[in-house]
Amino acid sequence: MGRGKVELKKIENPTNRQVTFSKRRMGLFKKSNELAILCDAQIRVIIFSGSGRMYEYSNPPWRIASVFDRYLKAPSTHFEEMDIQ
C-alpha cells in the first residue's frame, strides 16, 4: 500500500514551510550522495531557499567555476523526453 497523491501547493505557514524545506533539502543531498556512490556519478546540487540563502552539495568536492565550465561545454540533454513536471 503506497501513499496517495499529494497536491503540490505552497505551504502557507512560514514555520512549516521552513521545516519542510530543511527536511527535503537534506533528503535531496542524501539521495545525491547515494547516486554518486552507487553510479560513480559526479554531482553538484545548488539550492536557494525562499530567503535567498544558498545551500550546496557536490561529490566529488569541486570548485563551482569548474562545474559551470563543464556544464557550458557539455552537449545539451533533452529533458522533454523525460516525464519531468
N, CA and C of each residue as an Amber inpcrd file, in Angstrom:
protein
   255
   0.8340000  -1.1810000   0.0000000   0.0000000   0.0000000   0.0000000
   0.8750000   1.2400000   0.0000000   0.7630000   2.0190000  -1.0500000
   1.5330000   3.2520000  -1.1390000   0.7250000   4.4370000  -0.6720000
   1.3820000   5.5370000  -0.6280000   0.6910000   6.7680000  -0.2470000
  -0.0990000   7.2960000  -1.4360000  -1.1280000   8.0490000  -1.1410000
  -1.9030000   8.6740000  -2.2020000  -1.1610000   9.8900000  -2.7480000
  -1.6540000  10.4200000  -3.8400000  -1.0350000  11.6140000  -4.4230000
  -1.2450000  12.8060000  -3.5080000  -0.2030000  13.6130000  -3.3790000
  -0.2750000  14.8100000  -2.5620000  -0.3890000  16.0070000  -3.5020000
  -1.3320000  16.8640000  -3.2140000  -1.4910000  18.0700000  -4.0280000
  -0.3170000  19.0060000  -3.7400000   0.3960000  19.3970000  -4.7800000
   1.5370000  20.2870000  -4.6080000   1.0700000  21.7320000  -4.6270000
   1.2690000  22.3970000  -3.5210000   0.9470000  23.8140000  -3.4200000
   1.8400000  24.4130000  -2.3500000   1.9980000  25.7080000  -2.3820000
   2.8630000  26.3950000  -1.4330000   2.3360000  26.1980000  -0.0110000
   3.2480000  25.9260000   0.9130000   2.8940000  25.8120000   2.3210000
   2.7920000  27.2300000   2.8660000   1.6390000  27.6110000   3.3340000
   1.3940000  28.9880000   3.7550000   2.0530000  29.3440000   5.0830000
   2.0890000  28.4100000   6.0200000   2.6840000  28.6780000   7.3230000
   4.2100000  28.7280000   7.1850000   4.8460000  29.8890000   7.4810000
   6.3010000  30.0280000   7.2760000   7.1360000  29.0360000   8.0840000
   6.7280000  28.7170000   9.2910000   7.4830000  27.7610000  10.1140000
   7.4240000  26.3730000   9.5040000   6.2280000  25.9440000   9.1340000
   6.0800000  24.6260000   8.4970000   6.8310000  24.5700000   7.1680000
   6.7900000  25.6640000   6.4150000   7.4880000  25.7250000   5.1260000
   8.9870000  25.5710000   5.3270000   9.5570000  26.2320000   6.3420000
  10.9960000  26.1410000   6.6130000  11.3870000  24.7450000   7.0690000
  10.5780000  24.1360000   7.9090000  10.8570000  22.7730000   8.3730000
  10.8350000  21.8080000   7.1920000   9.8270000  21.9230000   6.3370000
   9.7210000  21.0610000   5.1580000  10.9070000  21.2750000   4.2240000
  11.2780000  22.5310000   4.0140000  12.4300000  22.8370000   3.1580000
  13.6880000  22.1670000   3.6970000  13.9390000  22.2960000   4.9880000
  15.1480000  21.7250000   5.5880000  15.1730000  20.2070000   5.4600000
  14.0610000  19.5580000   5.7410000  13.9910000  18.0980000   5.6490000
  14.1780000  17.6290000   4.2110000  13.5080000  18.2890000   3.2750000
  13.6210000  17.8710000   1.8760000  14.9960000  18.1710000   1.3000000
  15.6000000  19.2700000   1.7420000  16.9490000  19.6080000   1.2930000
  17.9220000  18.5190000   1.7230000  17.8380000  18.1120000   2.9760000
  18.7360000  17.0650000   3.4620000  18.4530000  15.7350000   2.7620000
  17.1880000  15.4460000   2.4870000  16.8470000  14.2290000   1.7500000
  17.4110000  14.2430000   0.3360000  17.3560000  15.3990000  -0.3070000
  17.8990000  15.5340000  -1.6660000  19.4140000  15.3550000  -1.6490000
  20.0820000  15.9330000  -0.6650000  21.5320000  15.7750000  -0.5570000
  21.9000000  14.3130000  -0.2920000  21.1120000  13.6380000   0.5330000
  21.3740000  12.2300000   0.8320000  21.2170000  11.3780000  -0.4320000
  20.1440000  11.6140000  -1.1880000  19.9340000  10.8650000  -2.4310000
  21.0320000  11.1740000  -3.4450000  21.4850000  12.4140000  -3.4870000
  22.5690000  12.7950000  -4.3930000  23.8400000  12.0340000  -4.0440000
  24.1260000  11.9340000  -2.7630000  25.3010000  11.1910000  -2.3120000
  25.1910000   9.7200000  -2.6890000  24.0090000   9.1300000  -2.4940000
  23.7950000   7.7230000  -2.8470000  24.0010000   7.5120000  -4.3430000
  23.4530000   8.4030000  -5.1610000  23.6150000   8.2930000  -6.6140000
  25.0870000   8.3920000  -7.0130000  25.8070000   9.3050000  -6.3870000
  27.2270000   9.4630000  -6.6870000  28.0050000   8.1950000  -6.3440000
  27.7070000   7.6070000  -5.2030000  28.4290000   6.4080000  -4.7800000
  28.0470000   5.2000000  -5.6220000  26.7500000   4.9620000  -5.7860000
  26.2950000   3.7610000  -6.4810000  26.6100000   3.7720000  -7.9710000
  26.5430000   4.9400000  -8.5890000  26.6790000   5.0240000 -10.0450000
  27.9590000   5.7230000 -10.4970000  28.8440000   6.0270000  -9.5630000
  30.0810000   6.7260000  -9.8740000  29.7920000   8.0070000 -10.6680000
  28.7470000   8.7170000 -10.2390000  28.3420000   9.9510000 -10.9120000
  28.9950000  11.1520000 -10.2370000  29.2240000  12.1870000 -11.0190000
  29.7270000  13.4420000 -10.4770000  28.5370000  14.3730000 -10.3400000
  28.2580000  14.7910000  -9.1250000  27.0160000  15.5060000  -8.8390000
  27.2980000  16.8290000  -8.1570000  26.5540000  17.8350000  -8.5700000
  26.5790000  19.1390000  -7.9040000  25.1390000  19.5950000  -7.7700000
  24.6920000  19.8910000  -6.5480000  23.3410000  20.3760000  -6.2870000
  23.4660000  21.7450000  -5.6380000  22.7830000  22.7200000  -6.2110000
  22.7620000  24.0700000  -5.6540000  21.3060000  24.4320000  -5.4200000
  20.9870000  24.8410000  -4.1950000  19.6160000  25.1840000  -3.8310000
  19.6000000  26.5660000  -3.2030000  18.6520000  27.3820000  -3.6090000
  18.4330000  28.6780000  -2.9780000  17.1170000  28.6210000  -2.2210000
  17.1480000  28.9900000  -0.9550000  15.9350000  28.9930000  -0.1430000
  15.0650000  30.1810000  -0.5230000  13.8710000  30.2190000   0.0220000
  12.9640000  31.3400000  -0.2210000  13.5360000  32.6640000   0.2540000
  14.4160000  32.6010000   1.2470000  15.0310000  33.8290000   1.7650000
  16.2950000  34.2010000   0.9980000  16.6800000  33.3760000   0.0090000
  17.8370000  33.6830000  -0.8170000  19.1310000  33.0390000  -0.3630000
  19.1010000  32.2610000   0.7090000  20.3100000  31.6010000   1.1820000
  20.6410000  30.4190000   0.2770000  21.9390000  30.2510000  -0.0130000
  22.3800000  29.1790000  -0.9070000  22.8880000  27.9880000  -0.1020000
  22.4950000  26.7840000  -0.5460000  22.9900000  25.5330000   0.0210000
  23.5390000  24.7260000  -1.1440000  24.6260000  24.0060000  -0.9000000
  25.2120000  23.2360000  -1.9920000  25.7720000  21.9070000  -1.5120000
  25.8140000  20.9750000  -2.4420000  26.4000000  19.6630000  -2.2080000
  27.1390000  19.2800000  -3.4770000  28.3110000  18.7030000  -3.3340000
  28.9860000  18.1740000  -4.5180000  29.7640000  16.9280000  -4.1570000
  29.8150000  16.0250000  -5.0970000  30.5880000  14.8110000  -4.9560000
  31.1980000  14.4960000  -6.3040000  32.4710000  14.5320000  -6.4880000
  33.4950000  14.9330000  -5.5350000  33.4660000  16.4430000  -5.2950000
  34.1340000  16.9190000  -4.2480000  34.1370000  18.3640000  -3.9860000
  34.8120000  19.1150000  -5.1260000  34.0720000  20.0050000  -5.7630000
  34.5780000  20.7840000  -6.8980000  34.5110000  22.2540000  -6.5830000
  35.2710000  23.0090000  -7.3260000  35.0970000  24.4580000  -7.3270000
  33.8950000  24.7480000  -8.2200000  33.0750000  25.6820000  -7.8300000
  31.8480000  25.9600000  -8.5750000  32.1450000  26.4400000  -9.9990000
  33.2330000  27.1720000 -10.1840000  33.5810000  27.6570000 -11.5260000
  33.8480000  26.4910000 -12.4690000  34.5130000  25.4410000 -11.9850000
  34.7950000  24.2960000 -12.8520000  33.5170000  23.5580000 -13.2200000
  32.5300000  23.5570000 -12.3200000  31.2490000  22.9140000 -12.6030000
  30.5430000  23.6570000 -13.7370000  30.4880000  24.9840000 -13.6520000
  29.8100000  25.7560000 -14.6870000  30.5420000  25.6750000 -16.0200000
  31.8590000  25.6600000 -16.0120000  32.6120000  25.4990000 -17.2540000
  32.2790000  24.1680000 -17.9120000  32.2420000  23.1250000 -17.1080000
  31.9200000  21.8010000 -17.6490000  30.4910000  21.7620000 -18.1850000
  29.5690000  22.3990000 -17.4790000  28.1730000  22.4480000 -17.9080000
  28.0450000  23.1570000 -19.2570000  28.7130000  24.2810000 -19.3990000
  28.6090000  25.0580000 -20.6310000  29.2240000  24.3350000 -21.8280000
  30.2080000  23.4850000 -21.5920000  30.8630000  22.7550000 -22.6730000
  30.1720000  21.4380000 -23.0150000  29.2770000  20.9720000 -22.1450000
  28.6260000  19.6720000 -22.3390000  27.5770000  19.7500000 -23.4450000
  27.3870000  18.6560000 -24.1670000  26.3050000  18.6350000 -25.1570000
  24.9550000  18.7330000 -24.4470000  23.9860000  19.3170000 -25.1040000
  22.6850000  19.5110000 -24.4620000  21.9820000  18.1690000 -24.2730000
  21.1560000  18.1040000 -23.2400000  20.3450000  16.9140000 -22.9970000
  18.8920000  17.2790000 -23.2570000  18.0790000  16.2850000 -23.4310000
  16.6870000  16.5190000 -23.7980000  15.7750000  16.1120000 -22.6480000
  15.4770000  17.0560000 -21.7680000  14.6100000  16.7600000 -20.6380000
  13.1670000  16.5720000 -21.0760000  12.8110000  17.0980000 -22.2350000
  11.4260000  16.9360000 -22.6720000  11.1030000  15.4740000 -22.9760000
  12.1480000  14.6360000 -23.1570000  11.9080000  13.2150000 -23.3720000
  11.5350000  12.5160000 -22.0770000  11.9270000  13.1080000 -20.9390000
  11.5960000  12.5330000 -19.6420000  10.2590000  13.0730000 -19.1860000
   9.6560000  12.3800000 -18.2480000   8.3760000  12.8170000 -17.7120000
   8.6090000  13.6690000 -16.4550000   9.2310000  14.8420000 -16.6260000
   9.5260000  15.7400000 -15.5060000   8.5000000  16.8480000 -15.5200000
   7.8530000  17.0580000 -14.3740000   6.8250000  18.1020000 -14.2880000
   7.1550000  19.0660000 -13.2020000
